[in-house]
Amino acid sequence: MQKERKVPVKKIGKHILIIGVLLLSLFAQGQDSNGSINASASRTTVGLNEPFRVVFTTDIREGSIQAPNFDNFIVVRGPYRGQQTQIINGNASFRKELSFELVAEKEGTFTIAPATINIRGQLRRSNTLEITVKSGVKRENSLSEKAKNAFQVDILTSKKEVYVGEPVVMLYRATLFEPVRDMNIIQAPNFENVLQQQLDFKQEQRIEIVDGKRATVLDFDKRLLIPNKPGILGGQELKIAGQVQVPTGRVDFWGMPLTKFVQDVSSAEIPAVKIKPLPSPKPEDFSGAVGSFKVVRELDKTALNGDESLTLKIRIEGSGNFNTISVPDLIPPQGFDVYDPKFNENIRYTERGVRGYKELEYLLVPQFKGEFIIPEMQWTFFNSETGDYETVLLEEETIHVNSNVLSARDTSTLAPVDKREVTTIDDDIRYLQTGDFKPFVDLRLRRISLLFVLLTALAWVLQFINVKRKGPSSEALASALEKKVLKAFAGGDEARFAIMLNAVEQRIMERGIAREAISSDALEMYYGEERTKAIRSLMERCQLAQYAPISIGSTQQLETDFKALWKTL
């Protein structure tokens, strides 16, 4: 009698699993072919500065939802992506969504274009949405109503009138009547012909009474603006979003009230600042300094011995565009060795403007005995308080070196040579050399010569074998970029600062760092903290030089720093 063949249970389960996966795949393809994409909004009539939610959903598994351009709207938060699969009573359903929180820029009726999804070459589109924006629309959501007017934002400027090149500090100040977190400028200012730089500063807050209410005043953002053309700066309305903590009306197990953070948007207008042109004609030695400055030259001594050194400091102090000016270089005096200067600065950005100082500290060492002259210096700037160009003159100063450098050394204090010690060392050296030494120079020379000939012949043969032409090496590309930058600076090319900036960015991107990651921690992870500071400093000075003129000494220093930094990139 023939025995029945039993199929292992594990093998049957594996087959069932494979069949199930195939059926699900066929079901998903059939669903994708018949699927759709839908657009919806939390409300179709909204108030100005009122956030609302737009959600795009689809039951198509393949591809990803591509959002449209939200013209006339600002994205406050998002995109948020999510998907879920449900099986109820054997019926499977799939849902994928993409959502945004938006706020309108102005009043009117606007259309949000459809979202799209690409399914095997076929483009599916969602429905369009029509949103009506009205001022003063009453909110239906109780939580949103509680979050309304929870905070307000004011924009302060350090001055109402400035000259071209004179800095303006713009401060964002929020008055919070309820707890607010995640303050965010969702519509940054966009100025033409203005250099804009976000400043690093410690956020400050204090408690004040505003309109009879207890409020927290928070300074949460500070920016530096340097205009390079006359006109009117400001007049723009910016939008700032924040998460407001509001009570839900419910309590937890312990009887404590439950709260929820609700998105709210406030608007603030940039006050108008008049930009006045600099008077003409400009002095030939004017390098672009605008403000109220004082130039100081300090000597720690005017008389010294030949074995002493001298410290000389040149400092610019006051208020003005410290970001675009440099300290004038020292004219080297005769009779001294002058070492590379040490740079010091202390700059403060306040509601009253930019104040502080920049300083170069030199170390001078005398070469001879006698009297030597520190040459006179002059520096020209535009005084924004008086409206005139002013030239600061530093008169020449005399330095007395009282003794010769060589005679200043007291040879009597030198210790005599210990002959016994020398003899002992000589004995130790002789102890290391025992027996007769026979050099092998001839034999080694022959071997080295033969090896050199063989390597040369091998290299000559390999150059014919490797007929595939290679592209330029990384070193060759770096050398070509460096030559291009130096040529631009040597010829005084107007675009030389942009050429230098592009060369540095291209070299960094060759290391695998994306352009948008240059200002992030990725740069510091690759180059280290010290080199990253040098790279960012060089790039910032290149950017500043494109907007405001700098002195010849600063240009030369920029070129020198580039040469030193380029070798390490």
Residue pairs with C-beta under 8 A, 6 or more apart in sequence:
24 92
27 92
28 61
28 94
31 59
31 60
31 61
31 94
32 60
32 61
32 62
32 119
33 119
35 58
35 59
35 60
35 61
35 119
35 124
36 58
36 59
36 60
36 124
37 56
37 57
37 58
37 60
37 65
37 114
37 115
37 116
37 117
37 124
37 125
37 126
38 56
38 57
38 58
38 126
38 127
39 54
39 55
39 56
39 112
39 114
39 115
39 126
39 127
39 128
39 129
40 54
40 55
40 57
40 129
41 52
41 53
41 54
41 55
41 112
41 129
41 131
42 52
42 53
42 54
42 55
43 52
43 140
44 129
44 130
44 131
44 132
45 131
45 132
45 134
45 137
46 52
46 104
46 131
46 132
46 133
46 134
46 137
47 133
47 134
47 135
47 136
47 137
47 138
47 139
48 104
48 106
48 107
48 133
48 134
48 135
48 136
49 103
49 104
49 239
49 265
49 266
49 267
50 103
50 104
50 137
50 139
50 144
50 265
51 76
51 101
51 102
51 103
51 241
51 263
51 264
51 265
52 101
52 102
52 103
52 131
53 99
53 100
53 101
53 102
54 99
54 100
54 101
54 102
54 112
54 129
55 97
55 98
55 99
56 65
56 67
56 97
56 98
56 99
56 115
56 126
57 95
57 96
57 97
58 65
58 95
58 96
58 97
58 117
58 124
59 93
59 94
59 95
59 96
60 96
60 117
60 119
60 124
61 94
61 96
62 119
62 120
63 117
63 118
63 119
64 117
65 96
65 97
65 98
65 115
65 116
65 117
66 115
66 116
66 117
66 118
67 79
67 98
67 100
67 115
68 112
68 113
68 114
68 115
68 116
69 113
70 100
70 102
70 112
71 110
71 113
72 104
72 105
72 106
72 108
72 110
73 102
73 103
73 104
73 105
73 110
73 112
73 131
74 102
74 103
74 104
74 105
74 186
74 187
74 239
75 100
75 101
75 102
75 186
76 101
76 102
76 103
76 184
76 186
76 241
76 263
76 265
77 100
77 101
77 241
77 263
78 99
78 100
78 101
79 98
79 99
79 100
80 98
80 99
80 100
81 96
81 97
81 98
82 96
82 97
83 94
83 95
83 96
83 97
84 94
84 95
85 92
85 93
85 94
85 95
86 92
86 93
86 95
87 93
98 115
101 263
103 186
103 239
103 241
103 265
104 110
104 131
104 133
105 187
105 239
106 133
107 133
107 134
107 135
108 132
108 133
109 130
109 131
109 132
109 133
110 130
110 131
110 133
111 128
111 129
111 130
111 131
112 128
112 129
112 130
112 131
113 128
114 125
114 126
114 127
114 128
115 125
115 126
116 123
116 124
116 125
116 126
117 123
117 124
118 124
139 145
139 148
142 249
143 246
143 248
143 260
143 262
144 262
144 264
146 244
146 246
146 247
146 262
147 178
147 244
147 246
147 262
147 263
147 264
148 264
149 177
150 176
150 177
150 178
150 180
150 242
150 244
150 246
150 264
151 174
151 175
151 176
151 177
151 178
151 180
151 242
151 244
151 264
151 266
152 174
152 175
152 266
152 268
153 172
153 173
153 174
153 175
153 240
153 266
153 267
153 268
154 172
154 173
154 174
154 175
154 268
155 170
155 171
155 172
155 173
155 238
155 268
155 269
155 270
155 271
156 170
156 171
156 173
156 271
156 351
157 168
157 169
157 170
157 171
157 234
157 270
157 271
157 273
158 167
158 168
158 169
158 170
158 171
158 350
158 351
158 352
158 353
158 354
159 166
159 168
159 273
159 353
160 271
160 272
160 273
160 274
161 273
161 274
161 276
162 168
162 227
162 273
162 274
162 275
162 276
162 384
163 275
163 276
163 277
163 278
163 290
163 382
163 384
164 227
164 228
164 229
164 230
164 275
164 276
164 277
164 278
164 290
165 226
165 227
165 228
165 278
165 288
165 290
165 321
165 324
165 382
165 548
166 226
166 227
166 290
166 291
166 320
166 321
166 384
167 224
167 225
167 226
167 291
167 320
167 321
167 322
167 323
167 353
167 354
168 224
168 225
168 226
168 227
168 233
168 273
168 353
169 199
169 222
169 223
169 224
169 225
169 349
169 350
169 351
169 353
169 354
170 189
170 222
170 223
170 224
170 225
170 270
171 219
171 221
171 222
171 351
172 185
172 219
172 220
172 221
172 222
172 240
172 268
173 217
173 218
173 219
173 220
174 180
174 183
174 217
174 218
174 219
174 220
174 240
174 242
174 266
175 208
175 210
175 215
175 216
175 217
175 218
176 215
176 216
176 217
176 218
177 210
177 213
177 215
178 244
178 245
178 246
179 244
179 245
180 242
180 243
180 244
180 245
181 242
181 243
181 245
181 261
182 241
182 242
182 243
183 218
183 220
183 221
183 240
183 241
183 242
184 240
184 241
184 242
185 221
185 238
185 239
185 240
186 239
186 240
186 241
186 265
187 238
187 239
188 238
189 196
189 223
189 236
189 238
189 270
190 236
191 225
191 227
191 233
193 227
193 228
193 229
193 231
194 225
194 226
194 227
194 228
194 233
195 225
195 226
195 227
195 228
195 543
195 544
195 547
195 548
196 223
196 224
196 225
197 223
197 224
197 226
197 323
198 221
198 222
198 223
198 224
199 222
199 223
199 224
199 349
201 219
201 222
201 349
203 218
203 219
203 220
204 218
204 219
205 216
205 217
205 218
205 219
206 216
206 217
207 214
207 215
207 216
207 217
208 215
208 216
208 217
209 215
210 217
222 349
224 323
224 349
224 354
225 233
226 321
226 323
226 324
226 544
226 547
226 548
227 233
227 275
228 547
228 548
229 275
230 275
230 276
230 277
231 275
232 272
232 273
232 274
232 275
233 270
233 272
233 273
233 274
233 275
234 269
234 270
234 271
234 272
234 273
235 269
235 270
235 272
236 269
236 270
237 267
237 268
237 269
237 270
238 267
238 268
238 269
238 270
239 265
239 266
239 267
240 265
240 266
240 267
240 268
241 263
241 264
241 265
241 266
242 263
242 264
242 265
242 266
243 261
243 262
243 263
243 264
244 261
244 262
244 263
244 264
245 259
245 260
245 261
246 259
246 260
246 261
246 262
247 257
247 258
247 259
248 257
248 258
248 259
248 260
249 257
250 257
250 258
251 257
251 258
252 258
278 290
278 382
279 387
279 388
279 389
282 389
283 380
283 389
283 391
285 378
285 379
285 380
285 391
286 380
286 381
286 382
286 389
287 325
287 326
287 380
287 549
287 550
287 551
287 552
287 554
288 321
288 324
288 325
288 548
288 549
288 550
288 551
289 316
289 320
289 321
289 325
289 379
289 380
289 381
289 382
290 320
290 321
290 381
290 382
290 384
291 318
291 319
291 320
291 321
291 354
291 381
291 382
291 383
291 384
292 318
292 319
292 320
292 383
292 384
292 385
293 316
293 317
293 318
293 319
293 320
293 381
293 383
293 392
294 316
294 317
294 318
294 392
295 314
295 315
295 316
295 328
295 377
295 379
295 392
295 394
296 313
296 314
296 315
296 317
297 312
297 313
297 314
297 315
297 374
297 377
297 394
297 397
298 312
298 313
298 315
299 310
299 311
299 312
299 374
299 397
299 399
300 310
300 311
300 312
301 308
301 310
302 397
302 398
302 399
302 400
303 399
303 400
303 402
304 310
304 366
304 399
304 400
304 401
304 402
305 401
305 402
305 403
305 408
306 366
306 368
306 369
306 401
306 402
306 403
306 404
306 405
306 406
306 407
306 408
307 403
307 405
307 408
307 409
308 366
309 363
309 364
309 365
310 336
310 363
310 364
310 365
310 366
310 399
311 361
311 362
311 363
311 364
312 330
312 361
312 362
312 364
312 374
313 359
313 360
313 361
313 362
314 327
314 328
314 330
314 359
314 360
314 362
314 377
315 327
315 357
315 358
315 359
315 360
316 322
316 325
316 327
316 357
316 358
316 359
316 379
317 356
317 357
318 355
318 357
319 352
319 353
319 354
319 355
320 353
320 354
320 381
320 384
321 354
321 548
322 345
322 347
322 354
322 356
322 358
323 354
323 544
324 544
324 545
324 547
324 548
324 549
324 550
325 358
325 381
325 550
325 551
326 358
326 550
326 551
326 553
326 554
326 557
327 343
327 358
327 359
327 360
328 377
328 379
328 551
328 553
329 360
329 553
330 338
330 341
330 360
330 362
330 377
331 375
331 377
332 338
333 364
333 372
333 373
333 374
333 375
333 399
334 372
334 373
335 366
335 367
335 368
335 370
335 372
335 401
336 364
336 365
336 366
336 367
336 372
336 399
337 364
337 365
337 366
337 367
338 362
338 363
338 364
339 362
339 363
339 364
339 365
341 360
341 361
341 362
342 360
342 361
343 358
343 359
343 360
343 361
344 358
344 359
344 360
344 361
345 356
345 357
345 358
345 359
346 356
346 357
347 354
347 355
347 356
347 357
347 358
348 354
348 355
348 356
366 372
366 399
366 401
366 405
367 405
368 401
368 404
368 405
369 401
369 402
369 403
369 404
369 405
370 401
371 398
371 399
371 400
371 401
372 398
372 399
372 401
373 396
373 397
373 398
373 399
374 396
374 397
374 398
374 399
375 396
376 393
376 394
376 395
376 396
377 393
377 394
378 391
378 392
378 393
378 394
379 391
379 392
379 394
380 389
380 390
380 391
380 392
381 389
381 390
381 392
382 388
382 389
382 390
383 389
383 390
472 480
474 510
477 510
478 507
478 566
478 569
481 503
481 506
481 507
482 503
482 563
482 566
484 499
484 503
485 496
485 499
485 500
485 503
485 562
486 559
486 563
487 493
488 495
488 496
488 499
488 500
489 496
489 500
489 555
489 559
493 499
497 542
497 543
497 545
497 546
497 558
498 542
498 546
500 538
500 542
500 558
500 562
501 539
501 542
501 543
501 546
504 535
504 538
504 539
504 542
504 562
504 565
504 569
505 515
505 518
505 539
507 566
507 569
508 518
508 523
508 535
508 569
509 515
511 526
511 569
513 522
513 523
513 526
514 522
517 523
518 539
519 536
523 532
523 535
523 536
524 532
527 535
527 568
531 565
531 568
534 561
534 565
535 565
535 569
537 561
538 558
538 561
538 562
538 565
541 554
541 558
542 558
544 550
545 554
545 555
545 558
550 558
